[in-house]
Amino acid sequence: MTTAIQPASETQEAKKQRVKRIIRILERTYPDTRLALNFSTPLELLIALILAAQCTDERVNRVTATLFKKYRTAQDWANADQRTLEEEIRSTGFYRNKAKAIRECCQALVTRYHGEVPTTLDELLTLPGVGRKTANILRGNVFGQPAIGVDTHVARLAQRLGLTTHTDPDKIEHDLDPLVPDKDKVRFCHLLQAHGRTVCLARKPKCSECVIAELCPYPTNTPSSVPSRRARRSNRRS
């Protein structure tokens, strides 16, 4: 019989060991998972991440397949006509703000960094439209640095797994950072994203199909906490 996990009383060391087990299991389940956004340069990933705000990765990939052939340098993006760029990215949503952010960000790259995407967190955070999530995803996936980028999937699963009690992405990152080995940080995010897209869904997680259910304190993992259909019918009649 598996003992229910109690995150409130779990030691930091116990959490670290649980995270290691979670990573091992998810590695076997999603051996080929990677960042879902398509890119071939740091600049392309930066643009894709700006476009991905409140938009699916699949749609961003469809849009950038054409855009990346037209705009190849930071100077190209900085010189783009605002209205033309808005129409080109309209389907990603919030297109006016995104077009403005892309142009301003790339102008900053040209002015401050000779058109190259910087490698450090502090430098990346000086760019318009770049927050910690975007900066960390860039650092991890392009520059090979140990970094945790907290997107919606990482945030949701970290909460359900009892690895954080926060909803603010920066605080979630702060909680996860000491729990995940440096060599696994980027991969850990990819694995949570894959599991979040396929099993640990936002509205209706498939707990009965979850390969890490025994390592998760989420309430629906406990059979006794979910009344059977017969019990629910009985409760309605009484």
SEBAVEX-773009 format. One record per residue: residue number from 1; z, x, y of N, C-alpha, C, O in turn. Coordinates in nm, 2 decimals. Last residue first. Example, Ala and Ser with C-alpha at 12.3 -4.5 7.8 and 13.67 -1.06 7.14 Angstrom:
2
NODE lomar    n_Z    n_X    n_Y   ca_Z   ca_X   ca_Y    c_Z    c_X    c_Y    o_Z    o_X    o_Y
NODE     2   0.71   1.28  -0.22   0.71   1.37  -0.11   0.79   1.29   0.00   0.80   1.34   0.11
NODE     1   0.78   1.32  -0.57   0.78   1.23  -0.45   0.78   1.32  -0.33   0.85   1.42  -0.33
//
This chain:
238
NODE lomar    n_Z    n_X    n_Y   ca_Z   ca_X   ca_Y    c_Z    c_X    c_Y    o_Z    o_X    o_Y
NODE   238  -0.15  -3.06   1.08   0.00  -3.08   1.10   0.04  -3.10   1.24   0.16  -3.12   1.27
NODE   237  -0.42  -3.00   1.10  -0.38  -3.13   1.06  -0.23  -3.16   1.08  -0.19  -3.28   1.10
NODE   236  -0.42  -2.74   1.19  -0.47  -2.84   1.28  -0.43  -2.98   1.24  -0.41  -3.06   1.32
NODE   235  -0.30  -2.61   0.97  -0.23  -2.61   1.10  -0.29  -2.71   1.19  -0.21  -2.78   1.26
NODE   234  -0.51  -2.65   0.78  -0.38  -2.71   0.76  -0.30  -2.71   0.89  -0.23  -2.82   0.91
NODE   233  -0.71  -2.49   0.89  -0.73  -2.63   0.87  -0.60  -2.71   0.86  -0.58  -2.82   0.91
NODE   232  -0.58  -2.24   0.87  -0.61  -2.29   1.00  -0.64  -2.44   1.00  -0.60  -2.51   1.09
NODE   231  -0.56  -2.22   0.59  -0.44  -2.22   0.67  -0.47  -2.28   0.81  -0.39  -2.36   0.86
NODE   230  -0.83  -2.20   0.52  -0.75  -2.31   0.47  -0.62  -2.33   0.55  -0.58  -2.44   0.58
NODE   229  -0.91  -1.97   0.65  -0.97  -2.09   0.69  -0.88  -2.21   0.65  -0.86  -2.31   0.72
NODE   228  -0.61  -1.76   0.71  -0.73  -1.80   0.63  -0.78  -1.93   0.69  -0.72  -2.00   0.76
NODE   227  -0.51  -1.58   1.00  -0.49  -1.69   0.91  -0.62  -1.72   0.83  -0.73  -1.71   0.89
NODE   226  -0.44  -1.25   1.03  -0.56  -1.34   1.05  -0.55  -1.46   0.95  -0.57  -1.44   0.83
NODE   225  -0.24  -1.10   0.96  -0.24  -1.14   1.10  -0.35  -1.23   1.13  -0.36  -1.29   1.24
NODE   224  -0.27  -1.02   0.70  -0.18  -1.12   0.72  -0.18  -1.17   0.86  -0.12  -1.28   0.89
NODE   223  -0.46  -0.80   0.72  -0.50  -0.93   0.67  -0.41  -1.05   0.70  -0.45  -1.16   0.73
NODE   222  -0.51  -0.61   0.99  -0.40  -0.65   0.90  -0.43  -0.79   0.85  -0.43  -0.89   0.93
NODE   221  -0.71  -0.57   1.16  -0.71  -0.49   1.04  -0.60  -0.53   0.94  -0.61  -0.50   0.82
NODE   220  -0.66  -0.71   1.39  -0.74  -0.78   1.29  -0.76  -0.69   1.16  -0.81  -0.74   1.06
NODE   219  -0.52  -0.52   1.56  -0.45  -0.64   1.49  -0.53  -0.69   1.38  -0.47  -0.73   1.27
NODE   218  -0.56  -0.17   1.52  -0.61  -0.30   1.58  -0.57  -0.42   1.50  -0.58  -0.41   1.37
NODE   217  -0.49   0.07   1.42  -0.38  -0.03   1.43  -0.43  -0.16   1.49  -0.35  -0.25   1.52
NODE   216  -0.67   0.26   1.17  -0.67   0.18   1.30  -0.57   0.08   1.31  -0.55   0.00   1.21
NODE   215  -0.71   0.36   0.93  -0.66   0.45   1.03  -0.65   0.39   1.17  -0.63   0.45   1.27
NODE   214  -0.82   0.17   0.78  -0.68   0.21   0.74  -0.62   0.30   0.84  -0.50   0.33   0.84
NODE   213  -1.08   0.15   0.90  -0.98   0.04   0.92  -0.84   0.09   0.89  -0.74   0.05   0.96
NODE   212  -1.30   0.31   0.89  -1.17   0.37   0.94  -1.06   0.27   0.96  -0.97   0.29   1.04
NODE   211  -1.51   0.15   0.81  -1.47   0.27   0.72  -1.34   0.34   0.77  -1.29   0.42   0.69
NODE   210  -1.52  -0.19   0.83  -1.49  -0.07   0.90  -1.44   0.04   0.80  -1.35   0.02   0.73
NODE   209  -1.57  -0.45   0.75  -1.67  -0.35   0.71  -1.64  -0.21   0.76  -1.72  -0.12   0.75
NODE   208  -1.37  -0.60   0.86  -1.37  -0.60   0.72  -1.48  -0.49   0.66  -1.47  -0.46   0.55
NODE   207  -1.41  -0.58   1.14  -1.30  -0.50   1.08  -1.31  -0.49   0.92  -1.27  -0.39   0.86
NODE   206  -1.63  -0.59   1.34  -1.64  -0.62   1.20  -1.54  -0.54   1.12  -1.57  -0.45   1.04
NODE   205  -1.55  -0.74   1.65  -1.55  -0.63   1.56  -1.55  -0.67   1.42  -1.49  -0.76   1.38
NODE   204  -1.68  -0.91   1.88  -1.63  -0.95   1.75  -1.65  -0.83   1.65  -1.75  -0.81   1.58
NODE   203  -1.72  -0.79   2.13  -1.67  -0.93   2.12  -1.61  -0.96   1.98  -1.51  -1.03   1.97
NODE   202  -1.79  -0.51   2.08  -1.70  -0.55   2.19  -1.64  -0.69   2.16  -1.51  -0.71   2.17
NODE   201  -1.77  -0.38   1.74  -1.84  -0.45   1.85  -1.74  -0.50   1.96  -1.62  -0.52   1.92
NODE   200  -1.77  -0.17   1.54  -1.66  -0.20   1.63  -1.71  -0.26   1.76  -1.70  -0.21   1.86
NODE   199  -2.04  -0.15   1.43  -1.93  -0.21   1.36  -1.82  -0.26   1.46  -1.78  -0.38   1.46
NODE   198  -2.24  -0.05   1.60  -2.28  -0.11   1.47  -2.16  -0.19   1.41  -2.19  -0.29   1.34
NODE   197  -2.15   0.06   1.83  -2.27  -0.01   1.84  -2.30  -0.09   1.71  -2.36  -0.20   1.71
NODE   196  -1.92   0.20   1.75  -1.91   0.09   1.85  -2.03   0.00   1.85  -2.02  -0.12   1.88
NODE   195  -2.04   0.40   1.60  -1.95   0.30   1.54  -1.93   0.18   1.62  -1.93   0.07   1.58
NODE   194  -2.17   0.55   1.80  -2.24   0.49   1.69  -2.16   0.38   1.62  -2.22   0.28   1.58
NODE   193  -1.96   0.62   1.97  -2.06   0.54   2.02  -2.14   0.47   1.91  -2.18   0.35   1.91
NODE   192  -1.81   0.78   1.80  -1.75   0.65   1.85  -1.86   0.56   1.90  -1.85   0.44   1.88
NODE   191  -2.00   0.99   1.77  -1.95   0.91   1.65  -1.89   0.78   1.69  -1.92   0.67   1.63
NODE   190  -2.02   1.09   2.03  -2.13   1.04   1.96  -2.10   0.95   1.84  -2.16   0.84   1.82
NODE   189  -1.75   1.18   2.06  -1.80   1.07   2.14  -1.93   1.01   2.08  -1.94   0.89   2.08
NODE   188  -1.74   1.38   1.86  -1.65   1.27   1.86  -1.70   1.15   1.94  -1.70   1.04   1.89
NODE   187  -1.92   1.57   1.97  -1.96   1.50   1.85  -1.87   1.37   1.83  -1.92   1.27   1.79
NODE   186  -1.77   1.67   2.18  -1.90   1.60   2.21  -1.94   1.52   2.09  -1.98   1.40   2.10
NODE   185  -1.54   1.77   2.04  -1.53   1.68   2.15  -1.66   1.60   2.17  -1.66   1.48   2.18
NODE   184  -1.52   1.96   1.84  -1.56   1.83   1.80  -1.57   1.73   1.92  -1.61   1.61   1.89
NODE   183  -1.42   2.19   1.94  -1.55   2.20   1.87  -1.60   2.06   1.84  -1.72   2.05   1.80
NODE   182  -1.17   2.12   2.04  -1.28   2.15   2.13  -1.42   2.14   2.06  -1.51   2.10   2.12
NODE   181  -1.02   1.83   1.88  -1.05   1.98   1.89  -1.17   2.00   1.97  -1.26   1.92   1.98
NODE   180  -0.85   1.58   2.05  -0.97   1.62   1.98  -1.00   1.77   1.99  -1.00   1.82   2.10
NODE   179  -0.62   1.56   2.19  -0.62   1.50   2.06  -0.74   1.55   1.98  -0.73   1.56   1.85
NODE   178  -0.64   1.63   2.46  -0.56   1.71   2.37  -0.56   1.67   2.22  -0.52   1.75   2.14
NODE   177  -0.84   1.42   2.54  -0.87   1.57   2.55  -0.78   1.65   2.46  -0.83   1.73   2.38
NODE   176  -0.74   1.16   2.55  -0.82   1.21   2.43  -0.83   1.36   2.43  -0.84   1.42   2.32
NODE   175  -0.61   1.14   2.80  -0.54   1.11   2.67  -0.61   1.17   2.55  -0.55   1.22   2.46
NODE   174  -0.82   1.20   2.98  -0.70   1.28   2.98  -0.62   1.26   2.85  -0.56   1.36   2.80
NODE   173  -0.99   0.98   2.92  -1.03   1.12   2.89  -0.91   1.21   2.89  -0.90   1.30   2.80
NODE   172  -0.83   0.78   3.02  -0.86   0.78   2.88  -0.91   0.92   2.84  -0.87   0.97   2.73
NODE   171  -0.83   0.84   3.29  -0.71   0.85   3.22  -0.73   0.85   3.07  -0.65   0.92   2.99
NODE   170  -1.10   0.80   3.34  -1.05   0.93   3.37  -0.92   0.95   3.29  -0.89   1.06   3.24
NODE   169  -1.14   0.52   3.28  -1.20   0.62   3.20  -1.14   0.76   3.22  -1.14   0.84   3.13
NODE   168  -0.87   0.29   3.26  -0.94   0.38   3.35  -1.00   0.50   3.27  -0.93   0.57   3.20
NODE   167  -0.72   0.18   3.06  -0.85   0.13   3.08  -0.94   0.21   3.17  -1.06   0.21   3.17
NODE   166  -0.48   0.32   2.83  -0.54   0.30   2.96  -0.68   0.24   2.95  -0.74   0.24   2.85
NODE   165  -0.36   0.39   2.61  -0.32   0.26   2.65  -0.39   0.22   2.78  -0.37   0.12   2.84
NODE   164  -0.51   0.56   2.33  -0.48   0.55   2.47  -0.44   0.41   2.50  -0.47   0.32   2.42
NODE   163  -0.53   0.54   2.06  -0.53   0.68   2.12  -0.51   0.68   2.26  -0.49   0.79   2.32
NODE   162  -0.57   0.31   1.92  -0.43   0.34   1.96  -0.42   0.49   2.01  -0.31   0.55   2.01
NODE   161  -0.81   0.21   1.86  -0.75   0.31   1.77  -0.61   0.35   1.80  -0.55   0.43   1.73
NODE   160  -0.86   0.06   2.09  -0.84  -0.01   1.96  -0.77   0.09   1.86  -0.69   0.04   1.77
NODE   159  -0.91   0.27   2.27  -0.80   0.17   2.29  -0.76   0.11   2.16  -0.64   0.10   2.12
NODE   158  -1.13   0.40   2.16  -1.00   0.48   2.19  -0.88   0.38   2.20  -0.77   0.41   2.16
NODE   157  -1.31   0.19   2.17  -1.26   0.24   2.04  -1.14   0.32   2.06  -1.05   0.31   1.97
NODE   156  -1.35   0.16   2.45  -1.31   0.05   2.37  -1.25   0.10   2.24  -1.14   0.05   2.20
NODE   155  -1.44   0.42   2.53  -1.32   0.36   2.59  -1.26   0.25   2.50  -1.14   0.25   2.47
NODE   154  -1.67   0.46   2.39  -1.56   0.55   2.37  -1.43   0.49   2.42  -1.33   0.50   2.36
NODE   153  -1.82   0.24   2.50  -1.79   0.25   2.35  -1.67   0.34   2.33  -1.58   0.30   2.25
NODE   152  -1.85   0.30   2.77  -1.78   0.18   2.73  -1.74   0.18   2.58  -1.63   0.13   2.55
NODE   151  -1.77   0.66   2.79  -1.85   0.54   2.82  -1.78   0.42   2.77  -1.67   0.43   2.72
NODE   150  -1.65   0.95   2.87  -1.59   0.82   2.83  -1.68   0.71   2.88  -1.68   0.66   3.00
NODE   149  -1.71   1.25   2.74  -1.76   1.16   2.83  -1.73   1.02   2.79  -1.77   0.97   2.69
NODE   148  -1.54   1.55   2.70  -1.54   1.41   2.65  -1.59   1.32   2.76  -1.53   1.30   2.87
NODE   147  -1.64   1.88   2.61  -1.62   1.77   2.71  -1.63   1.64   2.65  -1.71   1.61   2.56
NODE   146  -1.71   2.20   2.58  -1.63   2.10   2.52  -1.59   1.99   2.62  -1.50   2.02   2.71
NODE   145  -2.06   2.27   2.65  -1.92   2.28   2.68  -1.84   2.17   2.61  -1.89   2.06   2.60
NODE   144  -2.34   2.27   2.63  -2.26   2.31   2.51  -2.11   2.33   2.54  -2.05   2.41   2.47
NODE   143  -2.51   2.18   2.82  -2.46   2.31   2.84  -2.36   2.36   2.73  -2.31   2.47   2.74
NODE   142  -2.58   1.92   2.73  -2.68   2.02   2.77  -2.63   2.16   2.77  -2.70   2.25   2.74
NODE   141  -2.36   1.78   2.64  -2.49   1.77   2.56  -2.60   1.86   2.61  -2.70   1.88   2.54
NODE   140  -2.14   1.86   2.80  -2.13   1.86   2.66  -2.27   1.87   2.59  -2.29   1.94   2.49
NODE   139  -2.23   1.83   3.07  -2.17   1.95   3.02  -2.17   1.97   2.87  -2.20   2.07   2.82
NODE   138  -2.32   1.56   3.06  -2.41   1.67   3.09  -2.36   1.80   3.04  -2.43   1.87   2.97
NODE   137  -2.08   1.43   3.01  -2.19   1.41   2.92  -2.29   1.52   2.94  -2.35   1.57   2.84
NODE   136  -1.94   1.51   3.24  -1.90   1.55   3.11  -2.00   1.54   3.00  -2.02   1.62   2.91
NODE   135  -2.08   1.38   3.45  -2.07   1.52   3.45  -2.03   1.57   3.31  -2.08   1.67   3.26
NODE   134  -2.05   1.11   3.37  -2.19   1.17   3.38  -2.18   1.32   3.37  -2.25   1.38   3.30
NODE   133  -1.77   1.09   3.40  -1.84   1.05   3.27  -1.98   1.12   3.27  -2.01   1.19   3.17
NODE   132  -1.71   1.16   3.66  -1.67   1.25   3.55  -1.74   1.22   3.42  -1.77   1.31   3.35
NODE   131  -2.02   1.09   3.85  -1.87   1.09   3.83  -1.84   1.17   3.71  -1.92   1.24   3.65
NODE   130  -2.27   1.11   4.08  -2.22   1.17   3.96  -2.07   1.16   3.95  -2.00   1.22   4.04
NODE   129  -2.36   1.01   4.32  -2.39   0.93   4.21  -2.34   0.99   4.08  -2.36   0.93   3.97
NODE   128  -2.41   1.33   4.47  -2.41   1.19   4.49  -2.44   1.11   4.36  -2.54   1.15   4.29
NODE   127  -2.22   1.61   4.35  -2.35   1.54   4.36  -2.34   1.39   4.38  -2.26   1.33   4.31
NODE   126  -1.98   1.71   4.29  -2.02   1.71   4.43  -2.15   1.64   4.45  -2.18   1.60   4.57
NODE   125  -1.95   1.73   4.02  -1.89   1.62   4.09  -1.92   1.61   4.24  -1.88   1.51   4.30
NODE   124  -2.08   1.97   3.96  -2.14   1.84   3.93  -2.08   1.72   4.00  -2.16   1.63   4.04
NODE   123  -1.88   2.15   4.04  -2.01   2.14   4.11  -2.08   2.01   4.08  -2.14   1.95   4.18
NODE   122  -1.67   2.09   3.86  -1.65   2.08   4.00  -1.78   2.07   4.08  -1.79   1.99   4.18
NODE   121  -1.80   2.15   3.61  -1.75   2.02   3.65  -1.74   2.00   3.80  -1.78   1.90   3.85
NODE   120  -2.09   2.36   3.61  -1.95   2.34   3.61  -1.91   2.19   3.66  -1.99   2.13   3.72
NODE   119  -2.37   2.38   3.63  -2.31   2.38   3.49  -2.16   2.34   3.50  -2.10   2.30   3.39
NODE   118  -2.63   2.21   3.82  -2.52   2.30   3.80  -2.44   2.28   3.67  -2.46   2.18   3.61
NODE   117  -2.97   2.19   3.79  -2.85   2.11   3.77  -2.74   2.21   3.74  -2.75   2.30   3.65
NODE   116  -3.18   2.32   4.06  -3.12   2.32   3.92  -2.99   2.24   3.91  -2.92   2.23   4.01
NODE   115  -3.26   2.34   4.32  -3.33   2.24   4.24  -3.28   2.24   4.09  -3.33   2.17   4.01
NODE   114  -3.08   2.51   4.45  -3.22   2.55   4.42  -3.30   2.46   4.32  -3.38   2.51   4.25
NODE   113  -2.85   2.38   4.51  -2.85   2.46   4.38  -3.00   2.49   4.35  -3.03   2.51   4.23
NODE   112  -2.86   2.25   4.76  -2.74   2.34   4.73  -2.76   2.43   4.60  -2.70   2.53   4.60
NODE   111  -3.11   2.13   4.79  -3.04   2.19   4.91  -2.94   2.29   4.86  -2.93   2.40   4.92
NODE   110  -3.17   2.02   4.54  -3.26   2.11   4.61  -3.19   2.19   4.71  -3.22   2.31   4.73
NODE   109  -2.94   1.86   4.49  -2.98   1.97   4.40  -3.07   2.07   4.46  -3.06   2.19   4.45
NODE   108  -2.96   1.68   4.70  -2.85   1.78   4.70  -2.88   1.89   4.60  -2.84   2.01   4.63
NODE   107  -3.19   1.55   4.62  -3.19   1.62   4.74  -3.08   1.72   4.75  -3.10   1.84   4.80
NODE   106  -3.09   1.43   4.39  -3.19   1.54   4.38  -3.21   1.62   4.50  -3.24   1.73   4.50
NODE   105  -2.91   1.25   4.51  -2.86   1.35   4.41  -2.96   1.46   4.40  -2.92   1.58   4.40
NODE   104  -3.09   1.09   4.66  -2.98   1.17   4.73  -2.93   1.28   4.64  -2.90   1.39   4.68
NODE   103  -3.25   0.98   4.45  -3.31   1.06   4.56  -3.21   1.15   4.63  -3.23   1.26   4.66
NODE   102  -3.05   0.84   4.30  -3.14   0.95   4.24  -3.19   1.04   4.34  -3.19   1.16   4.33
NODE   101  -2.95   0.66   4.48  -2.86   0.76   4.42  -2.94   0.88   4.36  -2.91   0.99   4.38
NODE   100  -3.17   0.50   4.53  -3.11   0.57   4.64  -3.02   0.69   4.59  -3.03   0.80   4.64
NODE    99  -3.21   0.39   4.28  -3.32   0.47   4.34  -3.26   0.56   4.45  -3.30   0.68   4.47
NODE    98  -2.97   0.26   4.25  -3.00   0.37   4.16  -3.11   0.45   4.22  -3.10   0.58   4.21
NODE    97  -2.98   0.06   4.44  -2.87   0.16   4.45  -2.91   0.28   4.36  -2.88   0.39   4.40
NODE    96  -3.21  -0.08   4.35  -3.21  -0.02   4.48  -3.10   0.09   4.49  -3.13   0.20   4.54
NODE    95  -3.15  -0.16   4.08  -3.25  -0.06   4.11  -3.25   0.00   4.25  -3.29   0.11   4.27
NODE    94  -2.98  -0.31   3.92  -2.92  -0.24   4.04  -3.02  -0.13   4.09  -2.98  -0.02   4.13
NODE    93  -3.19  -0.26   3.63  -3.09  -0.33   3.70  -3.03  -0.24   3.82  -3.04  -0.12   3.81
NODE    92  -3.41  -0.16   3.50  -3.28  -0.11   3.46  -3.16  -0.17   3.53  -3.04  -0.15   3.50
NODE    91  -3.64  -0.27   3.61  -3.59  -0.33   3.48  -3.45  -0.27   3.44  -3.39  -0.33   3.35
NODE    90  -3.69  -0.10   3.82  -3.64  -0.23   3.85  -3.57  -0.29   3.72  -3.47  -0.35   3.73
NODE    89  -3.81   0.15   3.85  -3.68   0.14   3.77  -3.62   0.00   3.77  -3.51  -0.02   3.73
NODE    88  -4.03   0.11   4.00  -4.05   0.18   3.87  -3.93   0.17   3.78  -3.93   0.17   3.66
NODE    87  -3.94  -0.01   4.23  -4.02  -0.09   4.14  -4.03  -0.02   4.00  -4.04  -0.09   3.90
NODE    86  -3.80   0.21   4.33  -3.73   0.09   4.30  -3.81   0.01   4.20  -3.75  -0.05   4.11
NODE    85  -4.01   0.39   4.38  -3.91   0.42   4.28  -3.83   0.30   4.24  -3.80   0.28   4.12
NODE    84  -4.13   0.25   4.60  -4.20   0.28   4.48  -4.11   0.31   4.36  -4.13   0.25   4.25
NODE    83  -3.92   0.26   4.79  -3.97   0.13   4.74  -4.05   0.15   4.61  -4.04   0.07   4.52
NODE    82  -3.89   0.54   4.83  -3.78   0.46   4.79  -3.83   0.33   4.72  -3.79   0.29   4.61
NODE    81  -4.10   0.80   4.70  -4.09   0.68   4.80  -3.99   0.59   4.74  -3.99   0.55   4.63
NODE    80  -3.96   1.12   4.63  -4.01   0.99   4.59  -4.00   0.88   4.69  -3.90   0.88   4.77
NODE    79  -3.85   1.36   4.69  -3.96   1.32   4.77  -4.01   1.18   4.74  -4.10   1.13   4.80
NODE    78  -3.66   1.39   4.48  -3.61   1.38   4.62  -3.72   1.33   4.71  -3.69   1.26   4.81
NODE    77  -3.83   1.41   4.26  -3.75   1.29   4.27  -3.70   1.28   4.42  -3.69   1.16   4.47
NODE    76  -3.95   1.66   4.32  -4.03   1.54   4.30  -3.95   1.41   4.32  -3.99   1.32   4.39
NODE    75  -3.73   1.83   4.33  -3.80   1.80   4.46  -3.89   1.68   4.44  -3.91   1.61   4.54
NODE    74  -3.66   1.84   4.07  -3.57   1.77   4.16  -3.64   1.74   4.29  -3.61   1.64   4.35
NODE    73  -3.96   1.77   3.87  -3.86   1.85   3.94  -3.77   1.77   4.03  -3.80   1.66   4.06
NODE    72  -4.12   1.56   3.77  -4.08   1.67   3.68  -3.98   1.77   3.74  -3.91   1.84   3.67
NODE    71  -4.24   1.25   3.75  -4.14   1.33   3.83  -4.09   1.44   3.74  -4.01   1.41   3.65
NODE    70  -4.42   1.17   3.55  -4.46   1.17   3.69  -4.37   1.26   3.77  -4.42   1.33   3.86
NODE    69  -4.29   1.19   3.31  -4.42   1.25   3.32  -4.47   1.26   3.46  -4.55   1.35   3.50
NODE    68  -4.06   1.04   3.34  -4.05   1.19   3.33  -4.18   1.26   3.33  -4.19   1.38   3.34
NODE    67  -4.16   0.78   3.36  -4.11   0.84   3.48  -4.11   1.00   3.46  -4.14   1.07   3.55
NODE    66  -4.22   0.70   3.09  -4.32   0.71   3.19  -4.28   0.80   3.31  -4.36   0.88   3.36
NODE    65  -3.97   0.72   2.97  -4.09   0.77   2.90  -4.21   0.79   2.99  -4.28   0.89   2.98
NODE    64  -3.79   0.58   3.12  -3.81   0.73   3.15  -3.92   0.79   3.08  -3.97   0.89   3.11
NODE    63  -3.81   0.32   3.02  -3.85   0.35   3.16  -3.88   0.50   3.18  -3.98   0.53   3.24
NODE    62  -3.72   0.35   2.76  -3.86   0.30   2.78  -3.91   0.33   2.92  -4.02   0.36   2.94
NODE    61  -3.47   0.45   2.80  -3.56   0.53   2.73  -3.71   0.48   2.75  -3.80   0.56   2.76
NODE    60  -3.35   0.22   2.92  -3.36   0.34   2.99  -3.47   0.43   2.93  -3.55   0.49   3.00
NODE    59  -3.35   0.05   2.69  -3.43   0.02   2.81  -3.45   0.14   2.90  -3.56   0.16   2.95
NODE    58  -3.16   0.19   2.53  -3.30   0.16   2.48  -3.39   0.13   2.60  -3.51   0.18   2.60
NODE    57  -2.93   0.19   2.67  -3.00   0.32   2.65  -3.14   0.30   2.61  -3.23   0.37   2.65
NODE    56  -2.89  -0.08   2.90  -2.89  -0.02   2.76  -2.97   0.11   2.76  -3.06   0.13   2.84
NODE    55  -2.68  -0.07   3.19  -2.81  -0.09   3.13  -2.81  -0.02   2.99  -2.73   0.07   2.97
NODE    54  -2.48   0.02   3.36  -2.50  -0.12   3.34  -2.64  -0.15   3.28  -2.70  -0.25   3.31
NODE    53  -2.64   0.33   3.40  -2.52   0.24   3.44  -2.56   0.10   3.43  -2.66   0.05   3.49
NODE    52  -2.87   0.46   3.34  -2.80   0.40   3.23  -2.68   0.31   3.27  -2.63   0.24   3.19
NODE    51  -2.96   0.61   3.56  -3.02   0.48   3.53  -2.95   0.40   3.42  -2.96   0.28   3.42
NODE    50  -2.79   0.83   3.53  -2.78   0.74   3.65  -2.84   0.61   3.63  -2.79   0.50   3.66
NODE    49  -2.89   0.93   3.29  -2.75   0.88   3.30  -2.73   0.79   3.42  -2.65   0.70   3.42
NODE    48  -3.15   1.00   3.36  -3.13   0.90   3.26  -2.98   0.84   3.27  -2.97   0.72   3.25
NODE    47  -3.09   1.21   3.54  -3.16   1.09   3.59  -3.14   0.98   3.49  -3.11   0.87   3.53
NODE    46  -2.97   1.40   3.36  -2.90   1.35   3.48  -2.96   1.22   3.53  -2.89   1.13   3.56
NODE    45  -3.17   1.44   3.18  -3.05   1.37   3.13  -2.98   1.32   3.25  -2.92   1.21   3.25
NODE    44  -3.36   1.58   3.34  -3.39   1.45   3.28  -3.27   1.37   3.23  -3.26   1.25   3.25
NODE    43  -3.21   1.81   3.40  -3.25   1.71   3.51  -3.28   1.58   3.45  -3.24   1.47   3.51
NODE    42  -3.19   1.94   3.16  -3.07   1.89   3.22  -3.10   1.79   3.33  -3.03   1.69   3.34
NODE    41  -3.46   1.82   2.94  -3.41   1.91   3.04  -3.28   1.85   3.10  -3.25   1.73   3.09
NODE    40  -3.53   1.61   2.78  -3.57   1.75   2.73  -3.52   1.86   2.83  -3.53   1.97   2.80
NODE    39  -3.42   1.30   2.64  -3.43   1.40   2.75  -3.47   1.53   2.69  -3.45   1.56   2.58
NODE    38  -3.30   0.98   2.57  -3.40   1.08   2.54  -3.41   1.17   2.67  -3.42   1.12   2.78
NODE    37  -2.98   0.87   2.46  -3.07   0.88   2.57  -3.17   1.00   2.54  -3.13   1.10   2.49
NODE    36  -2.79   0.88   2.26  -2.90   0.79   2.24  -3.01   0.80   2.35  -3.12   0.75   2.33
NODE    35  -2.67   1.17   2.10  -2.68   1.09   2.22  -2.80   1.01   2.22  -2.91   1.06   2.19
NODE    34  -2.66   1.10   1.74  -2.67   1.19   1.86  -2.67   1.10   1.99  -2.66   0.98   1.98
NODE    33  -2.62   1.09   1.39  -2.60   1.03   1.52  -2.61   1.14   1.63  -2.57   1.25   1.61
NODE    32  -2.64   1.16   1.12  -2.75   1.20   1.21  -2.74   1.14   1.35  -2.83   1.15   1.43
NODE    31  -2.42   1.07   0.98  -2.45   1.21   0.99  -2.55   1.25   1.09  -2.56   1.37   1.13
NODE    30  -2.21   0.85   0.98  -2.32   0.86   1.08  -2.36   1.01   1.09  -2.34   1.07   1.20
NODE    29  -2.03   0.89   0.76  -2.10   0.76   0.78  -2.22   0.76   0.88  -2.32   0.69   0.85
NODE    28  -1.94   1.14   0.78  -2.01   1.10   0.66  -2.09   0.97   0.68  -2.19   0.95   0.62
NODE    27  -1.82   1.12   1.04  -1.93   1.22   1.01  -2.01   1.18   0.89  -2.13   1.19   0.89
NODE    26  -1.62   0.94   0.99  -1.74   0.89   1.07  -1.85   0.99   1.06  -1.97   0.95   1.06
NODE    25  -1.45   1.10   0.84  -1.50   0.98   0.78  -1.63   0.93   0.86  -1.73   0.90   0.80
NODE    24  -1.38   1.31   1.03  -1.44   1.34   0.90  -1.51   1.22   0.83  -1.62   1.23   0.78
NODE    23  -1.27   1.16   1.24  -1.39   1.24   1.26  -1.46   1.26   1.13  -1.58   1.25   1.11
NODE    22  -1.04   1.06   1.12  -1.14   0.97   1.17  -1.27   1.04   1.19  -1.38   0.98   1.15
NODE    21  -0.91   1.30   1.07  -0.95   1.22   0.96  -1.06   1.12   1.00  -1.15   1.09   0.93
NODE    20  -0.86   1.38   1.33  -0.93   1.47   1.24  -0.99   1.39   1.12  -1.10   1.41   1.08
NODE    19  -0.69   1.17   1.42  -0.82   1.19   1.48  -0.91   1.28   1.39  -1.03   1.25   1.38
NODE    18  -0.47   1.22   1.26  -0.54   1.10   1.24  -0.68   1.11   1.30  -0.78   1.06   1.24
NODE    17  -0.38   1.46   1.37  -0.43   1.46   1.24  -0.51   1.33   1.20  -0.60   1.34   1.13
NODE    16  -0.32   1.37   1.63  -0.42   1.47   1.61  -0.47   1.47   1.47  -0.59   1.48   1.45
NODE    15  -0.11   1.19   1.57  -0.24   1.14   1.63  -0.35   1.24   1.61  -0.46   1.20   1.58
NODE    14   0.08   1.37   1.49   0.03   1.28   1.39  -0.10   1.22   1.44  -0.19   1.19   1.36
NODE    13   0.13   1.51   1.73   0.07   1.58   1.61   0.01   1.49   1.51  -0.09   1.51   1.45
NODE    12   0.24   1.30   1.88   0.12   1.36   1.92   0.05   1.44   1.81  -0.07   1.43   1.79
NODE    11   0.37   1.04   1.67   0.39   1.16   1.74   0.25   1.21   1.78   0.15   1.17   1.72
NODE    10   0.41   0.69   1.71   0.33   0.80   1.65   0.35   0.93   1.73   0.33   0.92   1.85
NODE     9   0.51   0.47   1.83   0.61   0.57   1.77   0.54   0.69   1.71   0.61   0.77   1.65
NODE     8   0.28   0.34   1.92   0.39   0.36   2.02   0.49   0.47   1.96   0.55   0.54   2.04
NODE     7   0.12   0.30   1.70   0.08   0.41   1.80   0.20   0.44   1.89   0.21   0.55   1.93
NODE     6   0.17   0.26   1.38   0.24   0.21   1.50   0.22   0.32   1.61   0.30   0.41   1.62
NODE     5  -0.01   0.15   1.11   0.00   0.25   1.21   0.07   0.19   1.33   0.03   0.08   1.38
NODE     4   0.12   0.03   0.80   0.06   0.00   0.93   0.09   0.11   1.03   0.20   0.16   1.04
NODE     3   0.07   0.19   0.50   0.16   0.16   0.61   0.09   0.14   0.74   0.01   0.22   0.78
NODE     2  -0.09   0.06   0.22  -0.10   0.14   0.34   0.00   0.10   0.44   0.01  -0.02   0.47
NODE     1   0.00   0.08  -0.12   0.00   0.00   0.00   0.00   0.09   0.13   0.08   0.18   0.14
//
